[in-house]
Amino acid sequence: MPAEVNSPTIAALRARIARIQGEGGPAGGVLPFGIPPLDRRLPGGGLALGCLHEIAGGGHGALDGAVAACFAAGIAARLTGPVLWCVVHPDLFAPGLEQAGLLSDRVIHVEAGDDKAVLVCMEEGLRHGGLGAVVGEVPKLPMAASRRLHLAAREGGTMALALRRWRRQAEASDFGQPTAAMTRWRVSVLPSSPLPVPGLGRERWLVELIRARAGESLDIELEACDGTGRLGLPADLADGPAAAAGGRRSAAG
């Protein structure tokens, strides 16, 4: 019996299960945000490549998905290669993605017929292996579906970004259900940075890292993605106690 338990076949199966579940950590490398208080909370110092990550908007953003989409666009903008973006609602706003650094000539826009088709398109795109990232709007993300996406992301070496967007506010409670994603984010709009003259400053977001496998959660106020996809640490917060402590630890998740 011990010989069977410790056989090479069992060991190989255990290693494969660990890879599927992401227990091997960010083996494909990471994409740092360039925000030390945030990167310190992520295993490897950044967002794991070749893995599944979840993003949702906070408040009314859970329905329109605008801020979550810009956050995802900023991540995709800093990756190399075309970006497959799968939606059900025909309301993807290309100028908004460009403001977050993701140029329209890099985006392969797919309007799928329904939620199930989005998951299928995402999985096929991830297995292709030649894309920089795959983004998809998925109001429901069952554990089995998330595992398939995560496995496809690891096999293809492509980052998967699941935008959790719901049709009704009550459905947003589904965001608390467990999935195979490496990280889970919620992004909400805050008042923009003040200017010394009349006008609107750079938009601010409350970025909540609700869950990070082998990492730590936090919430932190950041300036929205610029034209290169990079977030900013507001000047009035950069030297404050929250920055020194690495942000505020989130109670969510």
Number of C-alpha atoms within 10 A of each C-alpha: 6 6 7 9 10 10 11 11 11 12 12 11 11 12 14 14 14 13 17 21 18 24 15 13 19 21 16 15 15 18 18 19 20 14 18 16 21 24 18 15 19 25 18 18 20 20 23 24 24 27 32 30 27 27 27 30 28 21 14 13 20 27 19 15 21 23 22 27 29 23 27 28 28 26 25 28 27 17 19 12 14 20 27 22 22 28 23 18 12 11 10 17 12 15 12 17 25 20 18 26 22 27 19 16 10 16 20 13 16 16 16 19 11 12 18 14 16 22 24 16 20 26 23 16 25 30 18 15 18 15 21 22 30 27 28 27 26 23 20 21 24 14 14 11 17 22 19 17 31 30 24 26 29 26 17 20 23 28 31 30 30 29 27 25 26 23 11 10 13 8 14 20 9 14 22 11 11 12 20 25 23 25 24 24 25 25 27 20 20 15 12 14 15 12 10 6 7 7 7 11 14 17 16 21 24 19 24 28 25 21 22 19 16 14 16 17 23 21 23 21 22 23 21 27 25 16 16 16 25 20 21 19 19 15 11 8 15 15 11 11 11 16 18 12 10 18 21 16 16 15 10 12 14
